[in-house]
Amino acid sequence: MEPSSAPAHRQHVPWHRLLLAVSLLSFWNLPTTAQITIESVPFNVAEGSDVLLLVHNATENILDYSWYRGERAENTQLIASYRVDLQVNTTGPAHSSREIIYPNGSLLFQKVTQNDTGYYTLLVTKNDLQTENLVAQPSIRASKTTVTEHKDHMALTCLTNYDTGISISWLFNGQSLLLTERMELSQDNSTLTTGPVRREDAGDYQCEVSNLVSSSKSDPSRVDVICEYPSSPSMSPTLSLHMYSHPNSLFANICVDYLFPP
């Protein structure tokens, strides 16, 4: 989970003979009645004694407790961490072999020394992700698969089995679709409307649905563009055939232009 930017909460714990200041850094908003606090047990400690930084009011859905030396949660200053769901503790570069972290996040210092004087930061990570299922492959419904240039409009709809909890994006010839001024997406991105179509709109369209844990693409939906230019009844046109190939596509767009003699 990526931490959000909530205000830091700091609590200072005075010691007799040895000053140990504890900074509590919490990455989500807590109700004031349930704010995490840290208690020094015992409150006054002499050098060579043990002291426990006891964590109170830890809420549910805690994923990880991590203790750092200093006022910031820097990896190089990690003392120890405890992963609640795995019931595993890990020591870091700042661990001196005298610190023990407990499943409730509390940290025990054994035989404290003057070198232990300073600030300590507790980083608490909350696991608030909901269970997500793998998304099923979507499909595309097209209003037309063969359209006439400068005349027709087309609508492509991404069909899924989900109403919420997913995001939808579109691809054109295997690449992310770049919207033009003639294209419009519905509010939920499920329907792509284009019009009037042009020859460059011919190609393979796909939609991709995704949630927090997976994504899936539809099969390509091919759109062909017919290029028609009406001739003058009083003149005999000369036909000119143009082939427009498309990268990553198995077809070509065919346009027939009517050329009139001067």
N, C-alpha and C positions, 0 to 999 in steps of 0.2 A: 504494500500500500504506500502511495506517495504521501508524505506528511503535508498537511495544510498549514496555512500561516495563521496560527492562533497566538495570542499574546503569551509570553513566557511568564511562568509563575515562579518566584524565587523565595526561598525560606532560608534564613541564616540561623545556625545552631552554635551558640557560644560554648566553649570548653574551658575548664580550669587547667592552666599550664599549657594547653594545646588548643589552638583555635582551628576548628574545622568548619568551614562554611559550606553549606549545601545549597545548590541551586537546582530547583525543580523545573524541568522544561517539558511542557505538555503540548501535544500537537493536535488537540481537538478541544472544543469548548465543553466544559463540564458545568453542571449546575452548581451554584455556590454551596449547596448543602452537601455536595458529594466531591468537593475539591480534594485532590490527592495531597496529603501532607506527609512530612517526614519527621520522625521523632528520634532524638539521640538517646540511646539506652546503654549505659547511664548518661544522665545529663552532663555531669562533670566526670572527666576521666583523666587519669594520670598517665604519663609516659610509661610504656610497657604493659599497660592494661588492654583489655579488649573492649570494643565499642560496636554497637549495632545501630545502623541507620535503618530504622523500622518504618516501612511504608504503610500508611493508613488510607482507607477509602478507595482502594483500587476497585474500579468498576468491572463489570462483566465484559467479555469479548476482548480481553487483553491478549495480544499476540506475542509481545516481546517486551522485556525490561532490559535496558542497557545502561550501565554506569560508566561515566567518563571522568577522568581527572581534568580539572579546569572548568571554565565557564561555557564551553562550547562542546557540542557532540562531534568531535573529530575522531576519525578512525584510528589515528596514531595514538590517541589518548584513551582508547577503550580499555577499561579494567576487566569487566566481565559482562556477559549478557545471558539471559535465560529465555529460551523459546518455550512458551507455555504449552502450545499444542503438541510439541514434540517431546516436552519434558527433558530438554537438553540444555546444559549450560556450556558456555564457551568463554575462554579467557582471551584477553587482548594484549597488545604491546605494553600497556601500562600496568599489567598485573604483576604484583611483587611476590606472589605465592603466599601472602598473608591475608588475602581477601577471599571471602566466600559469598556467593550470591545464592539466595533462596528462592523457591518457587513463587513466593508472594512479592518478589522484587527487592526485598530487604538485603542490605549489604553489611557483612560482618568484617570489621578490621581486627586482626589479631596482633597483639603486642605493638601498639601504635608507637611511632617515633616522631621526632621533630620534622623529619622529611615528609610526613603525611600532612603537614599543615598546608591548607589551600582550599580551593573551591572544587566541588564535585557536582557533576550534572547527571541527573537521571532522565533518560529518554524512554518514554512509554509509548509503544505503538499499539494502536487499537485495530482489531480485525473486525471491520463492519461490512465486509463484502458479502453479498447474498449469493447463494448457490446458483450457478448458471449452467444451463444445458448447452451442448453443442448445437449449433444452428444447422438446420436442414438446407439442402440445396434449393435455391429459389428458381423460378422460371420467368420467362418474359412473354407477355401478351402484347402483340402488335396490332394496331388499328389497320395498318397496311404494311406489306413487305416489299411491294413494288410501287413506287411513287413517281410522279412526273415533276420534273424540275420547274421551278418558278410558278407552280400551280398548286400542288398538293401540300397538305400538312400531314404529319404523322405523330402518333402517340405511342410510346412504349411504356408498359406498366410492369413493374417488378412484383411478382406474386410470391408471397411468403406465408408461413403459417403463424406469424407473430403479429400482434397488434402493438406491443410496446417492448422496450428493452433491447431494441436493435437499431443499428444505423445502416443506411443504404447509400452506396456510391455507384457510379457508372463508369464503364470502360468502353473505349472505342478502338477497335483493332488491337486489343491487348494492352492498351495504355490508358491511363486516367483520362477521362473525357474532359476536354477544355470547352466550357460553355461559350457559345457565340451569342450575339444579340438576337438571333432568331430562335434560341433555345430557352426553355423555361422548365424549371423543376417544381413539382408540387411541394407543399409545406413539409411533408415527411420524406421527400426525395424519391417517393415510390413511382412517380410518373414523370417521364421526360417527353415534352412536347416540342416539336421542331416545325417551323414553317415560316414562309414557304421554303420547301427543301431546295437544296442545290446539289450539283453533282458531287461535291466534296463530302456530302453527308452519307454517301453510299459506303457501306462497310459492315463490319461485325460489331454488334452491341452486346454488352454483358452488364448485368447488375451484380453487385456483391453485397451480401448482408453480413453483419458482424455483431457480436456482443463482447462481453469482457473476456471470454475464454476462447472463442473460435470465430472463424469466418468461412464463407462459402460463396463461390461464384456460380452464376447460371451458365448453361450452355450458350454459345454464341447465337445470336439472332441476326440473320443476314437481312440487310435492307438494300434493294437495288433501286437506282434512280434512272428513269428514262428521260432522255433529253429530246424534247420535241420543239421544232420551230416551224410554224405554219408557213406555207408557200403562198405566193400571190397567184391568183387564178389566171392572170394574163401572162405569166412568165413560167418557163420550164426550168425547174431547179436542177442543179447538179449536186449529187449526193457526196458528202464527205464523211467518212467514218473515222471516229476517234476512239482510241482505247486508253482508259485510265486505270493503271494497275494500282493496287493498294498493298502496302507492306503488311506482312503477317496475315494476309487474307488469301483465300483460294479462288477469288473471282476478280473480274475486271468490270468496270463501269463502261457501258457503251453509249455513246452519244452520236446522234445523227444530225448534222447541220445541213441546212438547205442553202446552197450558194447560188446566187443569181447573177447572170451575165450582165455587164453594164449596158 
